[in-house]
Amino acid sequence: MRILLGAGLLLGAGLAAQAQVNNITFRVDMTEQLALGTWLPGDTDITVSGELNGWGSSAPLTNNPSLSGDLTNIYSGVLPVSGPPGGNAGGGYKFRMKGGWEDTSDGNNRNFTLIGGDQVLPIAFYNDQPVGVMTNANITFQIDMTPQVLTGGFTNGAANEIRLSGRINGWGAGELMTNNPAALGNASNLYSCTIPMTDTVGNWSRYKFRQDGGWESSQLSGVGNNKDRRFFVVGGDQVLPLATYSDASLCDLTLVPTTLTVVLHITNGTTALNGWVFTNGVTPVSINGQGLFGTWLPWSDPIFNPLPKMTNNPVGSDFYEFTTVIPAGRERGLAFKFGIGDTEADNEGATGADHLRYIRTSGSSYTMPMCEFGTNFAATRVESAFGNLKAGAPLGGTVPVTWEGLPCVTLQSRASLSSGTWTDHPATDGLQSTNWSNTGSQFFRLQKRRNP
C-alpha cells in the first residue's frame, strides 16, 4: 500500500520505522567512595558516559537528600536511548566522578539490554566497590620468573627488572619487586613485594606484573579484555599465590639440564622415502630436530654442516643411539626425525611427519622409548602429552595401573563414575605406573597442574 501526502511525498510500506526512544534511568551508589574519602558530601559531579552519548559526559546525576542513611548516596539520571527491544543500548558505558573514569572489577565497560520502553537499571556500585567493613592490610605479591630465566628472556640482577602495577598503586610504573640472589637453584628466580592498602573487605583489585616496562598477558588467570589479574580483599594481611609471568607453565619445561638418549630400531634393507636402502654397519644414520638442537639443522649439507650421527649399539645390532644434553628451559615435547644415507636427506617420511616424544622426568637423565624408522610406523611416532590410562586385571590384592605421565600429572580416583569427589594422589606425580590396592569399585583419571 502507498499513501500520497499533500506535498507529494510518497511513503512505501517497506520504509523503516523510526527507532524507538527509550528513557533509561542510570543509578550509582557512591557510599563506599564516601567511606574511602575519594568522594565528599556535596560533590555532585557524578555523570555517565558511553556510546549512547558519544562518550561525552551527561548532565550531573542527582541524589535525593531527603532519604535516610546511605540511600542519600545513590545518584541517578535519565538519558534517552534509541533502539529496539533486545538491543544493547548502542554499546558500553561507565560512570564518571569529577571527570575521572570508574574502574570496573573486570576492566570492561558496563552494558545493558533494552527491554522496550522506559527502563530503570539496577543500582551499581561506583568502581564495583561494595559497601563493607574497612581494613588496613599489607598485600604481598609473588612472581616466579623461572620460565623466562631458563629460556633466556630474563636475567637476575641489574640486566632486567620486574614490577607490580595495578589499582593498588595507581597503575603507574609499578612497585619494584626483589628476589634473594643467595637462594639456591631456581629459588633465586622468585620475586616479591608488599604494598599497604586501605580497602573494603570483599572488594576486588586488579593488577599485572611488568617486565622491563612491558605488560604481561595473563591468558589463563586474567579477567576482562586486558586479561588483568585480580584478588579480593579478605581482611588483614594477605600473601597472594605464587604466579608465573604471563601464566607460563613450569611443568612444560625442563627445569635442569637433562641428558637425553634417543634409541632407534632400523632393520637391514629398510628403504627410505627417496629410495635409499639401509645397510647395517655401512649406511650412516642421522638425527635432526628442533627439540633436540633448538632449531632444525640444514639437511643435505654433509660437508659444511654435517648432521649428528647415531651410534650402532650394540655393534652389529638393529639398534642405534644418540645422546645429547637438553638445556634447562627447553619444551618437554621434542619433535625430531631420522635420515639415512651419505647425502643426509630428509628421507624418513614426508615433510612435517616428525616423531614427537616427551621428556617424562624431572631428573637429570632420560632415555626415550624406542623409535621405529619409516612411514610404516606413523601411528606410533607421535605421543600424547599425557594419557593412555589403563587398569589391568587384579593380582594379589592390587590392580596394575599404567599411563603416560609428566611432571605435574597425578592420578586421581573415586569410587563412583558419576558422583563423589575425585581424590588426588600427589605421590603419583611424574610416575608412569602404580600397583593400586584392590578395594572394590574404583575409577581413575589423570589431572595436570600448571606449576610444580
C-alpha positions as CSV (number, residue, x, y, z in Angstrom):
1,M,0.0,0.0,0.0
2,R,1.1,3.6,-0.8
3,I,-0.2,6.8,0.6
4,L,0.2,10.1,-1.2
5,L,0.8,13.1,1.1
6,G,-0.1,16.7,0.4
7,A,3.4,17.8,-0.5
8,G,3.8,14.9,-3.0
9,L,5.8,12.8,-0.6
10,L,5.3,9.1,-1.2
11,L,5.8,6.7,1.7
12,G,6.2,3.0,0.9
13,A,5.1,0.2,3.1
14,G,8.8,-1.0,3.2
15,L,10.2,2.2,4.7
16,A,11.8,1.5,8.1
17,A,10.0,2.9,11.1
18,Q,11.7,5.5,13.2
19,A,13.8,3.9,16.0
20,Q,12.0,3.8,19.4
21,V,13.3,6.2,22.0
22,N,13.6,4.7,25.5
23,N,14.1,6.7,28.6
24,I,16.8,4.8,30.6
25,T,17.4,5.6,34.3
26,F,21.1,5.1,35.4
27,R,21.8,4.7,39.1
28,V,25.1,4.5,41.0
29,D,25.8,4.1,44.7
30,M,28.6,6.3,46.0
31,T,28.5,5.1,49.6
32,E,31.9,3.3,49.5
33,Q,33.6,6.3,47.8
34,L,32.4,8.4,50.7
35,A,33.9,5.9,53.2
36,L,37.2,5.8,51.3
37,G,37.4,9.6,51.1
38,T,37.5,9.7,47.3
39,W,34.2,11.5,47.2
40,L,32.8,14.0,49.7
41,P,29.3,15.1,50.6
42,G,28.2,17.9,48.4
43,D,30.2,16.7,45.4
44,T,27.7,16.4,42.6
45,D,29.8,15.9,39.5
46,I,28.7,12.3,39.0
47,T,27.9,11.6,35.3
48,V,27.5,8.7,32.9
49,S,29.3,8.4,29.6
50,G,29.0,5.8,26.8
51,E,28.3,5.1,23.2
52,L,24.8,6.3,24.0
53,N,26.1,9.9,24.2
54,G,29.3,9.7,22.2
55,W,31.3,9.1,25.3
56,G,30.7,12.6,26.4
57,S,29.6,13.4,30.0
58,S,25.9,13.5,30.7
59,A,24.4,16.2,32.9
60,P,25.3,15.5,36.5
61,L,23.4,12.7,38.2
62,T,21.4,13.8,41.3
63,N,20.5,12.2,44.6
64,N,17.6,12.6,47.0
65,P,18.8,14.3,50.2
66,S,15.5,13.7,51.9
67,L,16.1,9.9,52.1
68,S,17.6,8.3,55.2
69,G,21.0,6.8,55.7
70,D,23.1,5.5,52.7
71,L,20.2,6.0,50.4
72,T,21.2,9.6,50.0
73,N,24.4,8.4,48.3
74,I,22.5,6.9,45.4
75,Y,22.7,9.2,42.3
76,S,20.6,8.8,39.2
77,G,19.7,10.4,35.9
78,V,17.6,9.7,32.9
79,L,19.1,9.5,29.3
80,P,17.2,8.8,26.1
81,V,18.5,5.8,24.2
82,S,17.2,4.8,20.8
83,G,16.9,1.2,19.8
84,P,14.6,-1.8,19.5
85,P,13.9,-4.3,22.3
86,G,16.8,-6.7,22.7
87,G,19.4,-4.1,21.6
88,N,22.5,-3.5,23.7
89,A,21.8,0.2,24.1
90,G,24.4,1.1,21.5
91,G,27.4,-0.3,23.4
92,G,29.0,0.2,26.7
93,Y,29.0,2.9,29.3
94,K,30.7,3.9,32.6
95,F,30.1,6.3,35.4
96,R,32.4,9.2,36.0
97,M,33.4,11.0,39.2
98,K,34.6,14.6,38.9
99,G,35.7,13.9,35.3
100,G,37.5,10.7,36.0
101,W,36.5,7.3,34.9
102,E,35.4,4.5,37.1
103,D,37.5,1.2,37.1
104,T,35.2,-1.8,37.0
105,S,36.1,-5.2,38.5
106,D,37.0,-6.8,35.2
107,G,38.2,-3.6,33.4
108,N,35.4,-3.7,30.9
109,N,32.6,-1.2,30.2
110,R,29.2,-1.7,31.7
111,N,26.3,-2.7,29.4
112,F,22.6,-3.5,29.4
113,T,19.8,-4.8,27.1
114,L,16.8,-2.7,26.1
115,I,13.5,-4.2,27.1
116,G,11.4,-1.7,25.1
117,G,10.1,1.5,26.6
118,D,11.3,3.2,29.8
119,Q,13.7,1.3,31.9
120,V,15.3,1.6,35.3
121,L,18.7,-0.1,35.6
122,P,19.9,-1.9,38.7
123,I,21.9,0.2,41.2
124,A,25.7,-0.2,40.5
125,F,28.5,0.5,43.0
126,Y,30.9,3.0,41.6
127,N,34.1,1.2,40.7
128,D,32.2,-2.0,41.6
129,Q,33.3,-1.4,45.2
130,P,30.7,-2.9,47.6
131,V,29.7,-1.4,50.9
132,G,31.5,-3.2,53.7
133,V,34.0,-3.3,56.6
134,M,37.2,-1.3,56.1
135,T,40.5,-2.9,56.6
136,N,44.2,-1.9,56.7
137,A,46.3,-4.6,55.1
138,N,49.7,-5.4,53.6
139,I,49.4,-7.3,50.3
140,T,52.3,-9.4,49.3
141,F,52.6,-10.2,45.6
142,Q,54.8,-13.1,44.3
143,I,56.1,-14.0,40.8
144,D,58.3,-16.9,39.6
145,M,60.4,-15.8,36.7
146,T,61.9,-19.3,36.2
147,P,60.4,-19.9,32.7
148,Q,61.8,-16.6,31.5
149,V,65.2,-17.2,33.1
150,L,65.5,-20.7,31.7
151,T,64.6,-19.7,28.2
152,G,66.9,-16.7,28.2
153,G,64.3,-13.9,28.4
154,F,65.2,-12.7,31.9
155,T,68.4,-12.4,33.8
156,N,68.5,-11.9,37.5
157,G,70.4,-8.8,38.7
158,A,70.8,-5.5,37.1
159,A,70.1,-6.6,33.5
160,N,66.3,-7.0,33.9
161,E,63.7,-5.9,36.4
162,I,60.1,-6.9,37.4
163,R,57.5,-4.6,38.8
164,L,53.9,-4.8,40.1
165,S,51.4,-2.3,38.8
166,G,47.7,-2.1,39.5
167,R,44.8,-0.4,41.1
168,I,46.6,-0.8,44.4
169,N,49.3,1.7,43.3
170,G,47.6,3.7,40.6
171,W,48.6,1.6,37.5
172,G,51.8,3.6,37.2
173,A,55.3,2.3,36.5
174,G,54.8,-0.1,39.4
175,E,56.5,-1.2,42.6
176,L,59.9,-2.8,42.1
177,M,60.0,-6.4,43.1
178,T,63.0,-8.1,44.6
179,N,64.5,-11.6,44.8
180,N,67.0,-13.3,47.1
181,P,70.1,-13.8,44.9
182,A,71.7,-16.0,47.6
183,A,68.8,-18.5,47.3
184,L,69.7,-21.9,45.9
185,G,68.7,-23.1,42.4
186,N,65.5,-21.7,40.9
187,A,64.5,-20.2,44.2
188,S,66.6,-17.1,43.2
189,N,64.0,-16.5,40.4
190,L,61.2,-15.8,42.9
191,Y,60.4,-12.1,43.2
192,S,58.1,-10.4,45.7
193,C,56.9,-7.0,47.0
194,T,54.5,-5.9,49.7
195,I,52.2,-2.9,49.3
196,P,50.0,-1.4,52.1
197,M,46.3,-0.7,51.3
198,T,43.1,0.5,53.0
199,D,40.1,-1.0,51.4
200,T,36.8,-2.8,51.9
201,V,36.5,-6.5,52.8
202,G,35.1,-8.2,49.8
203,N,36.4,-5.6,47.4
204,W,38.4,-6.5,44.3
205,S,41.7,-5.2,43.0
206,R,43.2,-5.8,39.5
207,Y,46.9,-5.8,38.8
208,K,49.6,-7.0,36.4
209,F,53.3,-7.8,36.5
210,R,55.6,-5.8,34.3
211,Q,59.0,-6.9,32.9
212,D,61.3,-4.1,31.8
213,G,58.4,-1.7,31.3
214,G,56.2,-4.2,29.3
215,W,53.0,-5.7,30.4
216,E,52.3,-9.4,30.9
217,S,49.3,-11.1,29.3
218,S,47.6,-13.5,31.8
219,Q,45.5,-15.5,29.3
220,L,44.6,-18.2,31.9
221,S,44.0,-16.3,35.1
222,G,43.3,-12.8,33.7
223,V,39.8,-11.1,33.6
224,G,38.3,-8.7,31.1
225,N,39.6,-7.6,27.7
226,N,43.1,-6.7,29.1
227,K,43.5,-10.0,31.0
228,D,44.4,-8.4,34.3
229,R,44.9,-10.5,37.4
230,R,42.5,-9.9,40.3
231,F,42.4,-10.6,44.0
232,F,39.7,-9.9,46.6
233,V,40.3,-8.3,49.9
234,V,39.7,-10.7,52.8
235,G,40.6,-8.5,55.7
236,G,44.1,-8.3,57.3
237,D,47.4,-9.0,55.6
238,Q,47.4,-11.2,52.5
239,V,50.1,-13.2,50.7
240,L,48.8,-13.9,47.2
241,P,49.5,-17.2,45.5
242,L,52.8,-17.6,43.6
243,A,52.2,-16.9,39.9
244,T,54.4,-17.2,36.7
245,Y,54.9,-14.3,34.3
246,S,52.2,-14.4,31.6
247,D,51.0,-17.7,33.1
248,A,53.9,-19.6,31.7
249,S,53.9,-23.2,32.8
250,L,56.9,-24.6,34.7
251,C,55.6,-28.1,34.1
252,D,56.1,-27.9,30.4
253,L,59.8,-27.0,30.6
254,T,62.9,-28.9,31.6
255,L,64.0,-27.3,34.9
256,V,67.5,-28.8,34.9
257,P,69.9,-29.8,32.1
258,T,68.8,-33.3,31.1
259,T,71.0,-36.0,29.5
260,L,68.7,-37.5,26.8
261,T,69.2,-40.7,25.0
262,V,67.2,-41.5,21.8
263,V,67.0,-45.1,20.7
264,L,66.2,-46.1,17.1
265,H,65.3,-49.5,15.7
266,I,66.1,-50.0,12.0
267,T,66.5,-53.2,10.2
268,N,68.8,-54.2,7.3
269,G,67.3,-53.4,3.9
270,T,64.9,-50.7,5.2
271,T,64.1,-48.3,2.3
272,A,63.9,-44.6,2.9
273,L,61.3,-42.3,1.2
274,N,63.8,-41.3,-1.5
275,G,64.7,-45.0,-2.3
276,W,67.9,-45.1,-0.3
277,V,68.4,-48.7,1.1
278,F,69.8,-49.1,4.6
279,T,72.8,-51.4,5.1
280,N,73.6,-52.1,8.7
281,G,77.1,-51.1,9.6
282,V,77.6,-49.2,6.4
283,T,74.8,-46.6,5.9
284,P,75.1,-43.5,8.2
285,V,72.1,-42.7,10.4
286,S,71.5,-39.0,11.0
287,I,69.2,-37.3,13.6
288,N,67.7,-33.8,13.4
289,G,65.1,-31.8,15.3
290,Q,64.2,-28.5,16.8
291,G,63.5,-30.1,20.1
292,L,67.0,-31.7,20.3
293,F,69.1,-28.8,19.0
294,G,66.9,-25.7,19.5
295,T,66.4,-25.4,15.7
296,W,66.1,-27.7,12.7
297,L,69.6,-28.1,11.3
298,P,70.0,-27.9,7.5
299,W,69.5,-31.2,5.6
300,S,71.7,-32.2,2.6
301,D,74.8,-30.3,3.7
302,P,77.2,-33.1,4.9
303,I,80.4,-31.2,4.1
304,F,79.9,-27.9,5.8
305,N,77.0,-28.6,8.2
306,P,77.0,-32.3,8.9
307,L,74.2,-33.7,11.0
308,P,74.8,-35.5,14.3
309,K,75.2,-39.3,13.7
310,M,73.7,-42.1,15.7
311,T,75.9,-44.9,17.1
312,N,75.2,-48.6,16.5
313,N,74.8,-50.1,20.0
314,P,75.4,-52.9,20.4
315,V,77.6,-53.1,17.3
316,G,76.0,-55.3,14.7
317,S,72.5,-55.0,16.2
318,D,69.5,-53.2,14.7
319,F,69.6,-50.5,17.4
320,Y,71.1,-47.0,17.1
321,E,71.6,-44.5,19.9
322,F,72.2,-40.8,20.2
323,T,72.8,-38.9,23.4
324,T,72.8,-35.2,24.0
325,V,72.2,-32.7,26.8
326,I,68.9,-30.8,26.7
327,P,69.3,-27.5,28.4
328,A,67.1,-26.2,31.1
329,G,64.1,-24.3,29.8
330,R,63.5,-26.5,26.7
331,E,60.0,-27.6,26.0
332,R,59.4,-31.2,27.2
333,G,57.7,-32.1,23.9
334,L,60.5,-32.8,21.4
335,A,60.0,-33.0,17.6
336,F,62.7,-34.8,15.7
337,K,63.4,-37.0,12.7
338,F,65.9,-39.6,11.3
339,G,67.6,-39.8,8.0
340,I,69.8,-42.4,6.3
341,G,72.5,-42.1,3.6
342,D,75.6,-40.1,2.9
343,T,73.6,-37.2,1.5
344,E,71.9,-36.6,4.8
345,A,68.5,-36.3,3.1
346,D,65.2,-35.7,4.9
347,N,64.0,-39.1,3.7
348,E,62.4,-40.9,6.7
349,G,58.9,-39.5,5.9
350,A,57.1,-36.6,4.4
351,T,57.9,-33.1,5.5
352,G,56.3,-32.5,8.9
353,A,55.9,-36.2,9.6
354,D,58.1,-36.0,12.7
355,H,58.5,-38.0,15.8
356,L,57.0,-36.3,18.9
357,R,58.2,-37.6,22.2
358,Y,58.2,-36.1,25.7
359,I,60.9,-35.9,28.4
360,R,58.8,-37.5,31.2
361,T,61.1,-36.9,34.1
362,S,62.1,-34.0,36.3
363,G,65.5,-35.7,36.8
364,S,68.8,-35.1,35.0
365,S,68.7,-38.0,32.6
366,Y,66.1,-39.8,30.5
367,T,66.0,-42.5,27.8
368,M,63.1,-42.2,25.4
369,P,61.0,-45.2,24.4
370,M,62.4,-46.9,21.3
371,C,61.6,-45.3,18.0
372,E,61.0,-47.1,14.7
373,F,62.3,-45.8,11.3
374,G,59.9,-45.2,8.4
375,T,56.4,-44.3,7.4
376,N,55.1,-47.7,8.3
377,F,55.2,-46.7,11.9
378,A,53.4,-43.4,11.7
379,A,50.8,-44.4,14.3
380,T,53.5,-44.8,17.0
381,R,55.6,-41.8,16.1
382,V,53.6,-39.2,18.0
383,E,53.0,-39.5,21.7
384,S,50.3,-37.7,23.7
385,A,51.5,-35.3,26.3
386,F,49.9,-37.5,28.9
387,G,47.1,-40.1,28.9
388,N,46.7,-43.6,27.7
389,L,45.4,-44.6,31.2
390,K,44.9,-48.3,31.6
391,A,43.9,-50.6,34.5
392,G,44.9,-54.3,34.4
393,A,43.4,-57.4,35.9
394,P,43.6,-57.6,39.8
395,L,46.5,-59.6,41.0
396,G,47.4,-60.4,44.6
397,G,45.2,-57.7,46.1
398,T,46.4,-54.9,43.8
399,V,45.4,-53.5,40.4
400,P,48.2,-52.5,38.0
401,V,47.5,-49.0,36.6
402,T,49.6,-47.6,33.8
403,W,49.7,-44.3,31.9
404,E,51.9,-41.8,30.1
405,G,52.8,-39.2,32.7
406,L,54.7,-36.0,33.1
407,P,55.9,-33.9,36.0
408,C,52.8,-32.3,37.5
409,V,50.5,-35.1,36.2
410,T,48.9,-37.1,39.1
411,L,46.5,-39.9,39.3
412,Q,43.0,-39.3,40.8
413,S,40.4,-41.8,41.9
414,R,36.9,-42.1,43.3
415,A,34.5,-44.9,44.0
416,S,31.7,-43.9,41.6
417,L,31.9,-42.9,38.0
418,S,29.0,-40.3,38.2
419,S,29.3,-38.9,41.7
420,G,31.6,-38.1,44.5
421,T,34.8,-36.1,44.8
422,W,37.9,-37.0,42.9
423,T,40.8,-37.7,45.3
424,D,44.2,-36.5,44.1
425,H,47.3,-38.7,44.8
426,P,50.4,-36.5,44.9
427,A,52.7,-39.5,45.3
428,T,51.9,-40.4,41.7
429,D,53.3,-37.1,40.3
430,G,55.6,-37.9,37.3
431,L,55.1,-41.7,37.5
432,Q,54.1,-44.0,34.7
433,S,52.5,-46.8,36.7
434,T,51.5,-48.0,40.1
435,N,50.0,-51.1,41.8
436,W,46.7,-49.9,43.3
437,S,45.1,-51.6,46.3
438,N,42.0,-53.6,45.1
439,T,39.3,-52.2,47.4
440,G,36.3,-52.8,45.1
441,S,34.8,-50.4,42.5
442,Q,37.3,-47.7,41.6
443,F,37.6,-45.2,38.8
444,F,40.7,-43.3,37.7
445,R,41.6,-40.2,35.8
446,L,44.7,-38.0,35.2
447,Q,45.0,-34.4,36.3
448,K,47.7,-31.9,35.3
449,R,48.7,-28.9,37.3
450,R,50.3,-25.9,35.6
451,N,53.2,-25.5,38.1
452,P,55.1,-27.7,40.5
